[in-house]
Amino acid sequence: MGWVNDARGGLAEGRTVQVRPTGGSMRGRIESGQLVTIAPIDPLAVNVDDAVLVAWRGGFLLHIVKDAKGDQLLIGNNVGKINGWVPRSAVVGKVVAVED
């Protein structure tokens, strides 16, 4: 995914990035093609209900933190699917703004 690679590159350099992710798993919170601003974040500062870019099974998801227990975060989308638990270190960045 081009937008994922763009986001990862900028975030790895410590920069805030803007991308236009596509897909329907976050509808109601982030619509396909909306401009999303993602900022680097200390994984310890991630909270429940944050939308994050997270490494997941060899790829990346822009999903919501549904629960947190110590070093583990439960990741899911905005339409009812729960993906599973990941370590906080899997978080690449946090969504800080969504606009048209």
Backbone bond lengths (Angstrom), bond angles and torsions (degrees), N, CA, C in turn:
res aa  C-N    CA-C-N  psi(-1)  N-CA   C-N-CA  omega(-1)  CA-C   N-CA-C  phi
1 M - - - 1.452 - - 1.519 109.56 -
2 G 1.305 117.03 124.20 1.450 121.08 -177.99 1.517 113.90 -61.99
3 W 1.330 116.81 -42.63 1.463 118.55 -177.23 1.524 110.97 -66.61
4 V 1.318 117.49 -33.93 1.466 120.65 178.92 1.516 110.36 -65.18
5 N 1.333 116.73 -45.74 1.464 119.78 179.40 1.519 111.30 -63.65
6 D 1.325 117.37 -40.13 1.469 120.67 176.76 1.527 110.41 -60.55
7 A 1.323 115.98 -46.17 1.473 120.52 -179.04 1.527 110.82 -63.86
8 R 1.311 116.89 -48.06 1.469 120.77 -178.06 1.518 111.37 -60.05
9 G 1.328 116.97 -42.12 1.462 120.52 -179.75 1.515 112.35 -60.73
10 G 1.310 116.54 -49.20 1.466 120.51 -179.81 1.516 112.26 -66.52
11 L 1.320 117.19 -43.20 1.465 121.15 -179.42 1.527 110.74 -64.16
12 A 1.335 117.45 -37.66 1.466 121.19 178.37 1.530 111.43 -63.51
13 E 1.329 115.98 -26.86 1.464 121.15 177.05 1.526 112.16 -88.31
14 G 1.342 116.48 2.31 1.453 120.53 179.04 1.517 114.33 83.60
15 R 1.341 116.72 14.09 1.460 120.35 -178.79 1.522 111.66 -99.34
16 T 1.326 116.01 150.20 1.457 122.52 169.37 1.518 106.58 -78.15
17 V 1.334 116.77 138.79 1.465 121.32 -175.98 1.520 110.51 -124.87
18 Q 1.331 115.46 158.19 1.456 121.68 173.86 1.522 108.11 -123.29
19 V 1.327 115.81 130.99 1.462 122.49 -178.65 1.523 109.43 -139.26
20 R 1.328 114.74 166.00 1.465 120.92 176.73 1.534 108.43 -122.98
21 P 1.351 116.11 83.28 1.458 118.88 -179.65 1.527 111.69 -67.23
22 T 1.323 115.31 152.33 1.456 120.75 178.08 1.526 109.65 -118.41
23 G 1.301 115.42 154.91 1.457 121.47 179.85 1.510 111.16 127.41
24 G 1.318 116.20 170.09 1.454 120.36 -174.88 1.512 115.86 -113.67
25 S 1.330 118.46 1.94 1.463 119.68 -174.02 1.526 114.29 -70.80
26 M 1.329 116.85 -15.75 1.462 119.70 -179.60 1.529 111.84 -112.32
27 R 1.350 116.93 11.35 1.472 119.42 -177.04 1.524 110.70 -55.43
28 G 1.319 113.45 145.01 1.457 120.08 -174.32 1.522 111.27 96.47
29 R 1.309 115.78 -23.46 1.474 121.11 177.19 1.527 110.36 -122.52
30 I 1.331 116.05 -45.18 1.466 122.69 174.72 1.523 106.12 -135.50
31 E 1.320 116.19 116.77 1.465 120.53 179.65 1.526 109.62 -86.88
32 S 1.310 116.29 150.77 1.461 121.60 179.80 1.521 110.27 -55.09
33 G 1.325 116.34 126.39 1.457 122.26 177.83 1.512 115.52 88.92
34 Q 1.325 118.63 -4.84 1.462 119.62 177.56 1.524 110.59 -68.77
35 L 1.326 116.03 152.35 1.457 121.56 177.89 1.531 108.36 -78.28
36 V 1.326 115.48 120.73 1.459 122.22 -177.41 1.521 108.85 -118.00
37 T 1.326 116.14 130.06 1.460 121.83 176.44 1.520 108.10 -101.36
38 I 1.336 115.82 125.23 1.460 122.41 -178.46 1.525 107.56 -120.83
39 A 1.330 115.53 130.87 1.460 121.22 -178.59 1.526 110.51 -115.32
40 P 1.329 116.23 150.15 1.463 118.67 172.81 1.529 108.81 -61.15
41 I 1.322 117.25 149.42 1.463 120.36 179.76 1.518 109.14 -148.90
42 D 1.296 115.36 146.81 1.461 121.22 171.85 1.529 105.62 -70.91
43 P 1.326 118.49 122.56 1.469 120.20 -178.21 1.531 113.61 -55.24
44 L 1.318 118.01 -25.11 1.465 120.46 178.13 1.526 111.75 -71.12
45 A 1.335 117.03 -17.51 1.465 121.41 -179.25 1.527 112.66 -92.92
46 V 1.319 118.10 0.89 1.464 121.78 179.26 1.524 109.54 -74.93
47 N 1.336 116.04 135.34 1.459 122.20 -178.10 1.522 111.44 -122.10
48 V 1.319 115.71 162.93 1.461 121.85 173.22 1.523 108.40 -57.35
49 D 1.313 116.98 138.42 1.461 128.08 -179.37 1.525 113.45 82.52
50 D 1.341 118.89 -1.13 1.462 120.22 172.48 1.522 108.61 -72.12
51 A 1.326 116.80 140.86 1.463 121.43 169.62 1.526 106.28 -91.31
52 V 1.322 115.97 128.06 1.459 121.10 -174.16 1.517 111.27 -133.57
53 L 1.325 115.19 154.75 1.454 121.61 167.71 1.518 105.09 -94.55
54 V 1.335 115.58 121.61 1.453 120.52 -171.12 1.528 110.38 -134.63
55 A 1.328 115.63 140.82 1.464 120.26 174.11 1.523 107.96 -69.93
56 W 1.357 114.91 133.07 1.462 119.60 -177.48 1.522 110.16 -146.46
57 R 1.305 116.87 113.37 1.465 123.54 173.45 1.525 113.82 47.79
58 G 1.302 116.25 50.75 1.457 121.16 177.07 1.516 114.76 84.93
59 G 1.318 117.60 -2.09 1.459 122.54 178.47 1.520 109.73 -133.56
60 F 1.320 115.72 -155.83 1.456 121.09 -179.58 1.515 110.00 -140.89
61 L 1.333 115.88 145.34 1.460 122.71 177.30 1.517 109.58 -125.49
62 L 1.311 115.69 145.09 1.461 121.43 168.80 1.521 104.78 -104.61
63 H 1.330 116.23 95.51 1.456 122.12 -172.29 1.523 111.41 -136.46
64 I 1.319 115.73 -175.37 1.462 122.70 -173.91 1.527 109.87 -107.96
65 V 1.322 114.95 143.37 1.462 120.39 172.49 1.530 106.91 -80.18
66 K 1.316 116.33 114.61 1.461 122.31 -177.14 1.524 112.55 -91.00
67 D 1.345 116.90 -27.86 1.465 121.91 -179.71 1.516 107.38 -159.20
68 A 1.314 115.93 159.07 1.465 121.57 177.62 1.516 108.43 -141.02
69 K 1.326 114.88 133.31 1.465 121.43 176.93 1.514 107.41 -138.55
70 G 1.323 116.02 100.04 1.454 120.48 -178.86 1.515 111.05 61.03
71 D 1.335 116.43 -120.30 1.459 122.05 -177.64 1.531 112.51 -85.21
72 Q 1.318 118.69 -0.40 1.460 121.84 -175.22 1.532 112.03 -108.40
73 L 1.334 115.55 139.53 1.456 122.61 177.34 1.524 108.86 -121.55
74 L 1.326 116.68 135.16 1.454 122.21 175.28 1.522 107.78 -92.39
75 I 1.341 116.05 122.18 1.454 122.01 -174.37 1.529 109.98 -107.72
76 G 1.337 115.60 138.00 1.455 120.66 176.52 1.515 110.55 -153.31
77 N 1.325 116.34 172.22 1.464 119.28 179.68 1.527 110.23 -96.56
78 N 1.318 116.82 -170.17 1.460 120.51 -176.30 1.528 112.77 -98.54
79 V 1.339 116.76 7.24 1.464 119.37 -179.96 1.529 111.87 -121.51
80 G 1.332 116.23 22.06 1.450 119.98 170.66 1.517 118.13 106.98
81 K 1.325 119.19 -8.31 1.469 120.26 -179.06 1.528 110.57 -86.84
82 I 1.303 115.71 135.89 1.459 122.45 172.13 1.522 106.98 -105.61
83 N 1.320 116.64 124.23 1.461 120.41 -179.03 1.525 111.85 -84.00
84 G 1.332 116.54 -46.85 1.457 119.81 -179.67 1.518 112.19 146.29
85 W 1.314 114.17 -173.37 1.463 121.92 -176.18 1.524 110.60 -91.49
86 V 1.333 115.35 140.91 1.461 122.43 174.64 1.522 108.41 -135.08
87 P 1.326 117.32 155.54 1.457 118.76 173.75 1.531 109.88 -71.89
88 R 1.311 116.23 151.07 1.470 119.99 178.08 1.523 111.83 -53.95
89 S 1.329 116.52 -32.22 1.464 120.77 -178.73 1.524 112.62 -63.45
90 A 1.340 118.56 -12.99 1.464 122.15 178.45 1.529 112.09 -77.72
91 V 1.334 117.89 -12.92 1.461 121.69 -179.40 1.526 109.40 -73.75
92 V 1.339 115.60 127.39 1.446 121.77 -179.62 1.530 111.25 -99.57
93 G 1.341 117.20 -34.20 1.460 121.38 -179.59 1.517 110.42 -169.75
94 K 1.334 114.88 167.96 1.467 122.01 -177.85 1.528 109.64 -119.61
95 V 1.323 116.52 137.87 1.466 121.46 175.04 1.525 108.09 -70.32
96 V 1.339 115.49 124.89 1.469 120.23 -179.92 1.527 111.94 -114.36
97 A 1.343 117.57 -11.80 1.464 120.51 177.90 1.524 109.77 -161.19
98 V 1.340 115.42 146.19 1.460 122.87 174.00 1.517 106.87 -134.27
99 E 1.329 116.05 127.57 1.464 120.07 -179.51 1.529 109.65 -145.88
100 D 1.327 115.73 165.66 1.473 120.56 179.33 1.479 108.18 -75.64
